[in-house]
Amino acid sequence: QVQLVESGGGLVQPGGSLRLSCAASGIMFRFYSMGWYRQAPGKQRELVALITSGRSTNYADSVKGRFTISRDNAKNTVYLQMNSLKPEDTAVYFCNAHNPLASMSFWGQGTQVTVSS
């Protein structure tokens, strides 16, 4: 059974930081591209950051220079360090595991991030 469990969300003031974690089980983690997506109320889900199995990274323009994605294959965990948070970063953040060779994709349940004073 595949599980992606996100943690680390919460309420933070503008300019603050949060670190999200996503622990994966039931997959061969090192072969998967891992991504963080977010969905704000009334908006479509969007890609925030992606890290491939080869550790190449890609970021949405809106978070470049503020967010950093990383992975620890020994712990089957992907992280999203979020700095200089803005109110527009408020959303539910979802973890995604994608294996392009096997055409398999899995989602976590999401964690709420609220940036507000």
ZIHUQUI-V991315 format. One record per backbone hydrogen bond with DSSP energy under -0.5 kcal/mol. CO is the residue of the C=O (numbers start at 1). NH is the residue of the N-H. Records with the same first field share a line. If there is no record, write none. Layout:
CO = NH + NH
This chain:
3 = 25
4 = 6 + 109
5 = 23
7 = 21
10 = 114
12 = 116
13 = 16
15 = 84
16 = 85
18 = 82
20 = 80
21 = 7
22 = 24 + 78
23 = 5
25 = 3
27 = 29
28 = 31
29 = 32
33 = 98
34 = 51
35 = 96
36 = 48 + 49
37 = 94
38 = 46
39 = 92
40 = 43
46 = 38
48 = 60
49 = 36
50 = 58
51 = 34
52 = 55
56 = 52
58 = 50
60 = 63 + 64
61 = 64
63 = 66 + 67
66 = 83
68 = 81
70 = 79
72 = 75 + 76 + 77
76 = 24
77 = 72
78 = 22
79 = 70
80 = 20 + 82
81 = 68 + 83
82 = 18
85 = 15
86 = 89
87 = 90
91 = 93 + 113
92 = 39
93 = 111
94 = 37
95 = 108
96 = 35
97 = 106
98 = 33 + 100
99 = 103 + 104
104 = 99
106 = 97
111 = 93
112 = 10
113 = 91
114 = 12 + 116
